[in-house]
Amino acid sequence: MAWALKLPLADEVIESGLVQDFDASLSGIGQELGAGAYSMSDVLALPIFKQEESSLPPDNENKILPFQYVLCAATSPAVKLHDETLTYLNQGQSYEIRMLDNRKLGELPEINGKLVKSIFRVVFHDRRLQYTEHQQLEGWRWNRPGDRILDIDIPMSVGIIDPRANPTQLNTVEFLWDPAKRTSVFIQVHCISTEFTMRKHGGEKGVPFRVQIDTFKENENGEYTEHLHSASCQIKVFKPKGADRKQKTDREKMEKRTPHEKEKYQPSYETTILTECSPWPEITYVNNSPSPGFNSSHSSFSLGEGMVRPRLTIYVCQESLQLREQQQQQQQQQQKQEDRDSNGTFFVYHAIYLEELTAVELTEKIAQLFSISPCQISQIYKQGPTGIHVLISDEMIQNFQEEACFILDTMKAETNDSYHIILK
């Protein structure tokens, strides 16, 4: 999906705006914005994808953006002048993003005294991963059951109203806020960049992510569907304290360069300005339907009224060697599979929600769990009472018990690179 970045603000416009500069504090709680730290004109000029820079409209050169978002984390000093900034974050650490009203007098009067909605996403920077985002996230969900990619640190945040997170959208959170009041949201990113890297020999380079913010105003029906502004920045996420070590390493490398070489690189700024971009395609038509919201514990959710129940829910667990040995001991007893062995080890099950109750739908849902294409699944069988393998049919699925539990076993197909799935 294409990213479009608008042209930078002129220095004189920035210096007269609401956000001249920012203090060096990473938290910024209860502190006023400082003055005279640095000019941001060069930062705002950085393209996200350089090949798209020439397509930017020339009449936006001095455009004042209605909002500005500032991530309170330092940019890397090892970024060349005409590349986009890169910011390192620690996994699970809370980072402040300041939500700033940057409107000129009389601009967008229709939102005066009203709330706006902002949707935060952590998405892939690389186009190759963007095309397979759904499969990538489903694979992460399978490997990290119960975890989220993005959370809001509710106790630390200021000025946010009705924060919400959908359990099926692990990389997205949203909230309402009043542009006239001080608003800071603290986010936590729980995935790390190397989790989406192909494993080869160890020490693989982590993939970059983007933090994107899309802001909407109410329409005449009270729905937040009218797009106002979008901005994003590039990040990499490391294991705890890894971002600090990486920042130090980059700084030490730059110190060893000659003055002539240093001129080719950006300075490291204390904060990261999110640069304007196109709205995320999936949310240009956001509706106002109920969605799960945060309760007193920021990592758990309450269901909104009207979430539609699936026709059938089953639970599946990927078989492990330990679990296989346990099953062999219990096979003759014909008892219900326990989700815990004698040593107290948990076996994590994943819910599969079925609407059509067909073998094709089950194949697609299992393929999502394994992050593979449905065509790689040759057949799905159910293990019978004497160990026989019965081919799954639509009629069999329609007779599954609600919330039935299955162990997923895989068997290599004889003729090609596909697999047979066995439900035990």
C-alpha positions in Angstrom: 0.0 0.0 0.0 1.3 3.4 -0.9 2.4 6.0 1.5 2.1 9.6 0.5 4.0 12.3 2.4 3.2 16.0 2.1 5.9 18.6 1.7 7.5 20.2 4.7 6.6 23.3 6.6 8.7 26.4 6.2 10.9 27.4 9.1 9.1 30.6 9.7 5.7 28.9 9.9 7.0 26.3 12.4 8.6 29.0 14.6 5.2 30.8 14.7 3.2 27.7 15.4 2.0 26.1 18.6 4.9 23.6 18.7 8.1 25.5 18.2 10.3 22.9 19.9 10.1 20.3 22.6 12.0 19.7 25.8 14.3 16.8 26.2 12.2 14.8 28.6 11.0 11.4 27.4 8.0 11.4 29.7 7.0 15.0 29.6 4.3 14.5 32.2 3.1 17.8 33.7 5.7 19.8 31.8 5.2 22.6 29.3 6.7 22.5 25.8 10.1 24.0 25.7 11.5 26.6 23.3 14.6 26.9 21.2 15.6 23.2 21.1 15.9 22.7 17.3 14.2 23.5 14.0 12.0 20.6 12.7 11.8 21.7 9.0 14.4 19.2 7.9 12.7 16.4 9.8 9.3 17.2 8.3 10.8 17.1 4.8 11.9 13.5 5.0 10.1 11.1 2.5 8.8 7.8 3.6 9.3 6.3 0.1 11.7 8.4 -2.0 10.2 7.2 -5.3 6.9 8.9 -4.4 8.4 12.3 -3.5 8.1 13.6 -7.0 4.4 13.0 -7.1 3.6 15.4 -4.2 1.4 18.3 -5.1 3.4 21.6 -5.2 0.6 23.8 -3.8 1.0 22.3 -0.3 4.5 23.7 0.4 3.3 26.1 3.1 0.4 24.0 4.3 -0.2 24.1 8.1 -1.2 20.6 9.3 -4.3 20.6 11.6 -2.7 18.3 14.1 0.9 17.3 15.1 1.9 14.1 16.9 5.2 13.9 18.7 6.7 10.6 19.9 8.9 11.2 22.9 11.8 9.0 21.9 15.1 10.0 20.3 15.8 9.4 16.6 18.8 7.4 15.5 21.9 9.4 14.6 22.9 6.8 11.9 20.3 7.9 9.4 21.3 9.7 6.2 20.1 13.2 5.5 17.5 12.4 2.9 16.2 9.2 4.5 13.3 9.0 6.9 14.0 9.1 10.7 14.3 5.8 12.6 13.4 5.5 16.2 14.3 2.6 18.5 11.8 1.4 21.1 12.0 -1.1 23.9 9.4 -4.0 24.0 6.7 -3.3 26.5 8.0 0.1 27.6 5.5 3.0 27.7 6.3 5.9 25.3 4.5 9.2 25.3 2.9 10.5 22.1 1.7 14.1 22.4 -1.4 15.0 20.5 -1.1 18.7 19.5 -3.7 21.0 18.0 -1.9 22.9 15.2 -4.8 24.7 13.6 -4.6 28.3 12.5 -7.2 30.7 13.8 -10.5 29.9 12.2 -9.4 26.6 10.7 -11.8 23.7 11.0 -14.3 25.6 13.3 -16.7 22.7 13.1 -14.6 20.7 15.6 -14.4 23.5 18.2 -15.8 22.2 21.4 -16.1 18.7 20.0 -14.2 15.5 20.3 -12.2 13.8 17.5 -11.3 10.1 17.2 -7.7 8.9 16.7 -6.8 5.3 15.7 -3.3 4.1 16.4 -1.8 1.2 14.5 1.5 -0.6 14.4 2.0 -1.8 10.8 4.8 -3.0 8.6 7.1 -0.5 6.9 8.2 -2.9 4.1 5.8 -3.3 1.2 6.6 -7.1 1.1 5.3 -7.6 4.6 2.4 -5.2 4.1 1.1 -7.5 1.3 1.1 -10.5 3.8 0.1 -8.5 6.9 -2.9 -10.7 7.8 -0.9 -13.9 7.6 2.0 -12.3 9.6 -0.3 -11.2 12.4 -2.1 -14.5 12.5 1.2 -16.3 12.8 2.2 -13.9 15.7 -1.1 -14.6 17.4 -0.5 -18.3 17.2 3.0 -18.0 18.7 2.0 -15.4 21.3 -1.5 -16.5 22.5 -3.3 -13.9 24.7 -0.8 -11.1 23.9 -1.4 -7.9 22.0 0.9 -6.1 19.6 -0.2 -2.6 20.7 -1.6 -1.4 24.1 -2.4 1.9 25.7 -0.9 2.6 29.1 -4.1 4.0 30.6 -2.8 5.2 34.0 0.0 7.2 32.3 -2.1 8.8 29.6 -3.7 12.2 29.9 -6.8 13.6 28.2 -7.9 10.4 26.3 -11.6 9.4 26.4 -13.2 6.0 25.9 -10.1 4.1 24.9 -10.9 0.9 23.0 -9.1 -2.1 21.6 -10.7 -5.0 19.6 -9.4 -8.4 20.6 -9.3 -9.5 16.9 -7.2 -6.4 16.0 -4.0 -6.9 18.0 -2.2 -4.0 16.4 -4.9 -1.3 16.7 -6.2 0.9 19.5 -8.5 4.0 19.4 -9.8 6.7 21.6 -11.5 10.1 21.6 -9.8 13.4 22.6 -10.5 17.1 22.8 -8.0 19.1 20.7 -8.5 22.1 23.0 -7.1 20.2 26.0 -3.7 18.7 26.7 -3.6 15.2 25.4 -0.8 12.6 25.8 -1.2 8.9 25.1 1.3 6.4 26.3 1.7 3.4 24.1 3.3 0.0 24.5 4.5 -2.1 21.6 4.9 -5.8 22.6 6.2 -7.4 19.4 9.9 -7.1 18.5 11.3 -6.5 15.0 13.1 -9.9 14.8 9.9 -11.9 15.3 9.0 -11.2 11.6 12.5 -12.0 10.2 13.2 -15.2 8.4 15.5 -17.3 10.6 18.8 -18.2 9.0 22.0 -18.2 11.1 21.2 -16.1 14.1 21.6 -12.4 14.7 19.1 -11.6 12.0 18.3 -7.9 11.3 14.9 -6.9 12.6 12.2 -5.5 10.3 11.1 -1.9 10.7 7.5 -1.0 11.7 5.4 2.1 11.5 3.4 3.8 14.1 0.5 5.4 12.2 -2.2 7.7 13.6 -5.4 8.5 11.7 -7.8 11.2 13.1 -11.5 11.6 12.2 -14.3 14.0 13.1 -18.0 13.3 13.5 -20.4 13.4 10.6 -24.0 14.6 10.9 -25.0 11.2 12.3 -22.5 11.3 15.1 -20.2 8.7 13.4 -16.4 9.4 13.3 -16.0 8.8 9.6 -14.7 12.1 8.2 -10.9 11.9 7.8 -9.0 14.9 9.2 -5.3 14.0 9.3 -2.9 11.0 9.2 0.8 10.8 10.2 3.3 8.1 10.9 7.0 7.4 11.8 9.4 4.5 11.3 10.4 2.4 14.4 12.2 -0.7 15.3 11.4 -2.6 18.5 14.0 -4.4 20.6 13.9 -6.6 23.7 13.9 -4.6 26.9 16.9 -2.2 27.1 17.9 -3.3 23.6 16.8 0.0 22.1 19.1 1.9 24.5 22.1 -0.3 23.5 21.3 0.1 19.8 21.1 3.9 20.2 24.4 3.9 22.0 26.0 1.8 19.3 24.8 4.1 16.6 26.1 7.1 18.5 29.6 5.5 18.9 29.8 4.6 15.2 29.0 8.2 14.3 31.6 9.6 16.6 34.3 7.5 14.7 33.3 9.1 11.4 35.2 12.0 9.9 33.5 15.5 9.9 33.0 15.1 6.1 31.2 11.8 6.6 29.1 13.2 9.5 27.7 15.8 7.2 25.8 13.1 5.3 23.8 12.1 8.4 21.0 13.7 10.4 21.6 14.7 14.0 19.8 12.7 16.6 16.7 14.6 17.8 15.3 14.2 21.3 11.8 13.6 20.0 10.3 12.1 16.8 7.8 14.1 14.7 5.3 11.9 12.9 5.1 13.0 9.3 1.9 13.4 7.3 0.8 10.4 5.2 -2.2 8.9 3.5 -4.9 7.4 5.8 -4.8 3.7 6.3 -6.9 2.1 3.6 -9.0 -0.1 5.9 -10.3 2.8 8.0 -11.3 5.4 5.4 -14.8 4.2 6.0 -14.7 3.6 9.8 -18.2 3.0 11.2 -19.4 3.8 14.7 -20.5 0.2 15.7 -19.8 -0.9 19.2 -16.3 -2.2 19.9 -14.7 -3.7 22.9 -13.3 -1.1 25.4 -10.6 -1.1 28.0 -11.8 -1.7 31.6 -9.9 -0.9 34.7 -7.1 -3.3 33.6 -5.6 -1.9 30.5 -4.8 -5.3 29.0 -8.2 -6.8 29.2 -11.5 -6.1 27.4 -15.2 -6.0 27.9 -17.5 -6.9 25.1 -19.7 -4.2 23.6 -23.4 -4.9 23.1 -24.3 -6.4 19.7 -21.0 -8.4 18.9 -22.3 -11.2 16.8 -21.9 -14.8 18.0 -20.5 -17.3 15.5 -22.6 -20.3 14.5 -20.0 -22.7 15.9 -16.9 -22.3 18.1 -14.2 -25.0 18.4 -10.9 -25.0 20.1 -7.7 -26.4 18.7 -4.2 -27.0 20.0 -1.0 -27.6 18.0 0.4 -31.0 19.0 3.7 -31.2 20.7 5.9 -34.2 21.4 5.1 -34.0 25.1 1.4 -33.9 24.4 1.6 -36.8 21.9 3.2 -39.0 24.5 0.4 -38.0 26.9 -2.2 -38.8 24.3 -0.8 -42.3 23.6 -1.1 -43.1 27.3 -4.7 -42.0 27.4 -5.8 -43.3 24.0 -7.4 -46.4 25.4 -9.3 -44.6 28.1 -11.4 -42.5 25.6 -11.5 -39.6 28.0 -11.8 -35.9 27.2 -8.4 -34.4 26.4 -7.1 -32.4 29.3 -5.4 -29.0 28.7 -2.8 -29.6 31.4 -0.4 -32.5 32.0 0.6 -34.0 35.3 3.5 -31.6 35.7 1.2 -28.6 35.5 2.3 -27.5 32.0 -0.3 -25.5 30.1 -1.3 -26.3 26.6 -2.7 -23.3 24.8 -5.8 -23.7 22.6 -6.9 -21.3 19.9 -10.6 -20.5 19.1 -11.8 -21.1 15.6 -15.1 -19.4 14.8 -17.1 -20.9 12.0 -20.1 -19.3 10.2 -20.6 -21.4 7.1 -19.9 -24.8 8.7 -18.1 -26.1 5.7 -14.9 -28.1 5.2 -13.6 -25.3 3.0 -14.1 -22.7 5.7 -12.4 -24.9 8.3 -9.4 -25.4 6.0 -9.1 -21.6 5.6 -9.3 -20.9 9.3 -6.6 -23.6 10.1 -4.4 -22.2 7.3 -4.6 -18.8 9.0 -3.4 -20.3 12.3 -0.4 -21.9 10.6 0.3 -18.8 8.5 0.2 -20.9 5.3 -1.9 -20.9 2.2 -5.1 -23.0 2.3 -3.9 -24.8 -0.9 -1.1 -26.3 1.2 -3.6 -28.3 3.2 -4.5 -31.4 1.2 -7.1 -33.0 3.4 -8.5 -32.7 6.9 -9.3 -35.8 8.8 -10.9 -36.6 12.2 -9.4 -39.4 14.2 -12.1 -42.1 14.8 -12.5 -44.2 18.0 -10.2 -47.0 16.8 -7.6 -44.6 15.4 -8.9 -44.5 11.9 -8.8 -41.3 9.9 -12.2 -40.1 8.7 -12.4 -37.4 6.0 -13.9 -34.2 7.3 -17.2 -33.3 5.4 -19.6 -30.4 5.7 -22.1 -32.7 7.4 -19.6 -33.8 10.0 -18.7 -30.2 10.9 -22.4 -29.3 11.2 -22.6 -32.1 13.8 -19.6 -30.9 15.9 -20.4 -30.1 19.5 -20.2 -26.4 20.4 -16.8 -25.6 22.0 -15.4 -29.0 21.1 -11.6 -29.4 21.7 -9.2 -30.9 19.2 -5.5 -31.5 18.9 -4.1 -30.6 15.5 -1.6 -33.1 14.1 0.1 -32.7 10.8 1.2 -35.4 8.3 3.2 -34.7 5.1 1.3 -35.6 2.0 2.9 -38.3 -0.2 2.8 -36.6 -3.6 3.5 -32.9 -3.1 4.5 -30.2 -0.5 1.1 -30.1 1.1 0.0 -31.5 4.5 -2.8 -33.5 5.9 -4.4 -32.2 9.1 -5.7 -34.6 11.7 -8.2 -33.5 14.4 -7.8 -35.7 17.5 
